[in-house]
Amino acid sequence: MQPLLEIRNLRTEFLFEDGPVAAVDDVSFAIEPGTILGVVGESGCGKSVTALSIMRLVQEPPGRIASGHALFHGTDLLSLSERQMQRIRGSKISMIFQDPMTALNPVFTAGDQVAEVIRLHQRASRREARQRSIELFRQVGIPAPEERVDAYPHQMSGGMRQRVMIAIALACNPELLIADEPTTALDVTVQAGILELIRRLQAERKMAVMLITHDLGVVAETCDRVLVMYAGRIVEKAQVDTLFAAPAHPYTEGLLKSIPSIEAAAEEGSARRLDAIPGAVPSLRALPSGCRFRERCPRAIEICASVDPPLELKRPEQWAACHNPVPAP
Amino acid sequence: MGRLPQPGASAVSEPLLEVRDLSVHFPVRVGIWGRVRGTVKAVDQVDLQIARGETLGLVGESGCGKSTLGRAILKLIQPTAGRIRFDRQDLTGLSQRQLRPIRRRMQIIFQDPYASLNPRMTVGQIIGEALTIHRLASGAELRRRVLALLDKMGLPRDAEKRYPHEFSGGQRQRIGIARSLAVNPELIVADEPISALDVSIQAQIVNLLVDLQRELHLSYLFIAHDLRIVEYVSNRVAVMYLGKIVELADATQLYRAPKHPYTQALLSAIPVLDPARRRQRIVLGGEVPSPITPPSGCAFHPRCPYAFDRCRQETPPLYQVAPGHTAACFLVPEATAPKQAS
């Protein structure tokens, strides 16, 4: 299948007093139309910067897309003018953010903010835009949409605001929705509703979704394929089922093992220790030689200290950047 | 007053902490004159006990009152009503001065390891401060104890002379734990101790807390919204909704057979770590209501899939489901005797 978006060798740097630091370093992946790609990793791994780079929203300076391509329908987003990019942003590719409290403008009603996007990208009268907003509110599961379009953000709960954000993002029927930690600020019962909404809308509209999260549970529940990022690199890329059944990279395996599973607890009883990953994520300004994970890795071998492992196909449909991958069970 | 039997050790020995009918109400003030318009029942008639060496998990969504309850138990917030007994001593009428020796024995670990450490103090000063305040150690003895704590926490000894900003989130949380442990407490209120940390660091801190508990026979009130971690660390778990405990049971029992519809929804909302087991979940309608204007009757009724007339009119008491398992829902078989409202 022709990918909808193909990222090739993306490198995004931030300039510090002592020189540039690559927050995203040589990242390549593709998103097929109508699929959900999960991007998972811990803070500072580069998952959000990857998304912001695709949207061309990296603040310059101190940020800078140093090299790479982002081919959307074959057009390189990274070489477009700001004006051309504005026509794609919000209409062909939309993004929602973690914090629905600050992403909405407090002095406009929720309906105004949806209508603004509709009128910006499409010909529509005020009346039509308002009608469309009400319809979108209904689709994203906001109760009493005729009344809620006139509500201000502070009159809504966190979950409702995130639904408004989704309505804004979907206003122009984008082909790709980038969702950056869309449920992290929400309570677990509200999170379940938002994830279900994203999945339903994705299926109805045959849209592609790039879902960025730190929660592997969210990935397992929602995604088709997944990228695992660590210290600016993709360390593993696989189908969701494969990744959870047989992770190839020791970091992925470590993450999975460090989360207590309620199902396992019910079967085995507790009193087992969690398998924690020792140490902490290295600073991007003082990366170890060779593999970036080797100092914390239980499977590290001699070569790991000298040769940075490339992302390679290890098993069918499963890529990992590792010299000594976890064997298949 | 029919006290509920507690499972495990607490059934035989005296609980270390016993909280009865604890309420914390805050006035809601409006306008520039601060006219009192109503009250928020942040914590409303809560009963709980914690045995020595036991972990009681406390879960609930934001605004349910779990942190307020934790702070009220430590008397960091003055309760409006109710009794707190710690090691058989009633804390209700005690003055600040009388409380001081008890405060040493009850400590807190905060959520945010960035905001809860004084940036102008060295790690050694932060950990040693409570020892000085409680006049437990000074001079060389103080230093020896600080270094011993650093060792125990897996922190380098040179941390003593360094400042909090030089450490990562996980290390800062270790410093926070060392500070709490310095005065040899018996009860620790851990208020979301891992939610600000990265996934790979969370497990390290959880293991540390579990190891320390085994070694020092600590009791924990473990407050968290991550239900997986709570299940892992707790002996018993209490579920809060809008200021009230709606279910309390042995951890295994609660996760296997939740009785309150809210607990059921909460557990069903946890994403499963197995893509092959994606499931139909209970998605709750509506949102957590405002605690300023709580619904009538059972506070959960507007979102409850099983609500009927009685739920709108009466507040359900905690019914006993099984020994040590209570749930505040009219659907719990009425054959079981209701716990006496006090």
Interface residues (C-beta under 8 A of the other chain):
Chain A: E42 S43 P143 S157 G159 M160 D187 V188 T189 V190 Q191 A192 G193 L195 E196 H214 D215 L216 G217 V218 A220 E221 V240 D241 F244 A245 G254 L255 L256 S258 I259 P260 S261 I262 E263 A265 A266 G269 S270 R273 L274 D275 A276 I277 P278 A280 V281 R296
Chain B: E61 S62 S168 G170 Q171 D198 V199 S200 I201 Q202 A203 Q204 V206 N207 V210 H225 L227 R228 I229 E231 Y232 A251 T252 Y255 R256 A265 L266 L267 S268 A269 I270 P271 V272 L273 D274 P275 A276 R277 R278 R281 V283 L284 G286 E287 V288
